[in-house]
């Protein structure tokens, strides 16, 4: 018998018990006793239809989070292991995602002459080279337009850890639109419609014992 059937019959028993009592009163002296017995039986039926649930039966148990060990290329495993002993949160996956974002930000900031952003992302030496190029462009009255259409691949070439300082060499292969226009708006280099395939090799540096999470670009070369 289902829970709903039990409750239905319990309700019927209560209804007839009430009708008997209200219609005949105490004519024979035992109607109230029978009604009480019916009520008692109905209560038992309701109790059996709704079993008691203990608190520990409904308590939500925390789900254990299992961290999947990332697949690190064999040539990089020793240095990545060193990095993890210094910074337990370090993973190549997180670094790669951050490196891709940094790559796009640096390219855009250089084209838009955003020196503050470049100072934050680049080492002093690399920043001076970028600043020099921006200053030259400004003195000639030229403007640059650069768009990263896509990053087709990001390959970690090398990882090196020495005295908490980690260097990671990354190869970016991207598709970009690049042009330079003069003060009259004429395009004197590149094209708005041409997409070029560009290969860059950047070196990132970070003190893994530092609370600062940002990496700094300390080397840039084009292939």
LINWO-V819569 format. One record per backbone hydrogen bond with DSSP energy under -0.5 kcal/mol. NH is the residue of the N-H (numbers start at 1). CO is the residue of the C=O. Records with the same first field share a line. If there is no record, write none. Layout:
NH = CO / CO
This chain:
6 = 2
7 = 3
8 = 4
9 = 5
10 = 6
11 = 7
12 = 8
13 = 9
14 = 10
15 = 11
16 = 12
17 = 13
18 = 14
19 = 15
20 = 16
21 = 17
22 = 18
23 = 19
24 = 20
25 = 21
27 = 24
34 = 30
35 = 31
36 = 32
37 = 33
38 = 34
39 = 35
40 = 36
41 = 37
42 = 38
43 = 39
44 = 40
45 = 41
46 = 42
47 = 43
48 = 44
49 = 45
50 = 46
54 = 52
57 = 54
58 = 54 / 55
59 = 55
61 = 59
64 = 62
66 = 64
67 = 65
68 = 66
72 = 70
76 = 73
77 = 73 / 74
80 = 76
81 = 77
82 = 78
83 = 79
84 = 80
85 = 81
86 = 82 / 83
87 = 83
90 = 87
95 = 91
96 = 92
97 = 93
98 = 94
99 = 95
100 = 96
101 = 97
102 = 98
103 = 99
104 = 100
105 = 101
106 = 102
107 = 103
108 = 104
109 = 105
110 = 106
111 = 107
112 = 108
113 = 109 / 110
114 = 109
115 = 113
118 = 114
119 = 115
120 = 116
121 = 117
122 = 118
123 = 217
127 = 123
128 = 124
129 = 125
130 = 126
131 = 127
132 = 128
133 = 129
134 = 130
135 = 131
136 = 132
137 = 133
138 = 134
139 = 135
140 = 136
141 = 137 / 138
142 = 137
143 = 181
144 = 111
145 = 179
147 = 177
149 = 147 / 175
150 = 175
152 = 150 / 173
153 = 173
155 = 171
157 = 155 / 169
158 = 169
160 = 167
162 = 165
165 = 162
166 = 164 / 206
167 = 160
168 = 204
169 = 158
170 = 168 / 202
171 = 155
172 = 170 / 200
173 = 153
174 = 172 / 198
175 = 150
176 = 196
177 = 147
178 = 176
179 = 145
180 = 189
181 = 143
182 = 186
185 = 182
188 = 180 / 186
189 = 180
191 = 178
196 = 176 / 194
198 = 174 / 196
200 = 172 / 198
201 = 221
202 = 170 / 200
203 = 219
204 = 168
205 = 216
206 = 166
208 = 164 / 206
210 = 207
216 = 205
217 = 121
218 = 203 / 216
219 = 203
221 = 201
223 = 199
